[in-house]
């Protein structure tokens, strides 16, 4: 069903976001490198220190908002079903007959 897929995707986004956040934090750990290390390696580490945590936080926020929206839609659907059942009951009580 669509709702279970949506929940799985949301949890997956949160999980991947946490992994990226942890990976980005791992790149912030100071390391000892040789003086012969090329400059592009330093730039790559710097980019990973910034890009991984930011993308991880973004994915966590998207997954959380997606789950929140899903729960709000479920609550709204439940309230609408209750209101519809109450209105049907009022119609049945008013007419004295059953409408399907």
N, C-alpha and C positions, 0 to 999 in steps of 0.2 A: 504494500500500500504506500501511497505517496507520503503519508505522515511519518511512517517509520523510516523511510529513506531520508526525509528531511532531518529527522533527529540524528540519524547515523552520520549524515554529512556534517551537521553542526558539531557533534562530538569529535569527529575527525578533524575539523578545522581547529577546534580548541586544543586537541592533542598535538597537532602539527605546530600550532603556534607556541605551545609550551616547549616543544623540542627546539624550535628555532630560537626561542628566548634563551634557553639553557646553552645552546651552541654559541650564541653570540656572547653570553657571559663567559663561556669557556675561553673564547678568543681574547678576552680582556685580561686574562691571567698573564702576568709578566713572564717572559721567557728570556733565556740567554741565547743570543745568536752571535754568529761570527761576524766580524767586520767585512767579510767578503760577501755577505748576503746581499743580493741585488735589491735595488730600491723598490722594484715592483712587488716584491714579497711584503715589504712594509706597507705599501699602499693597499695591497690585497687584504692584509690583516686589519688595517684601519677601516676599510670598506666593510669587512665582515663584522667588525665590532659595532658598526652603526647599522648596517642593513639587516642583519639577522634579528637583533632585538626589536627593531622597529616593525619589521614584517611579522614577527611573532606576536607582538602586542596587537597589531592590526588584525591578524587572524583570530586571536582570542576574542577581541571585541566583536568582530563580525559573527563568530560562532555563538557568543553569548547573546547578542542582540537577536540573532535568528531563533535561538531557543526561547527567548523571552517573547518574541512575536508569536511563535507557535503556541505557547501556553496561553497567551492572551486571546488568540483566535479560538482555542479550545474552550476557554471560559465563556466567551461571547456566544459560541455555538450552543453550548449547554444552556445558557440563559434564554436564548431565542427558542430553543426546543421547549423549555418550561413555559414560556409565555404563550407559545403556540398551543400547547396542551391545555393551558388555562383558558384560552380563548375558545378552543373547541368545546371545552366543558361548559362554558357560558352559553354557547350556541345551542348545545344539546339541552341544557336546562331551560332555556328560553323557549325553544320550539317544542320540546318534549319528544323530539324524534332524533334519530341518530343519522348524522351525515358523515360520509366517508370521504 
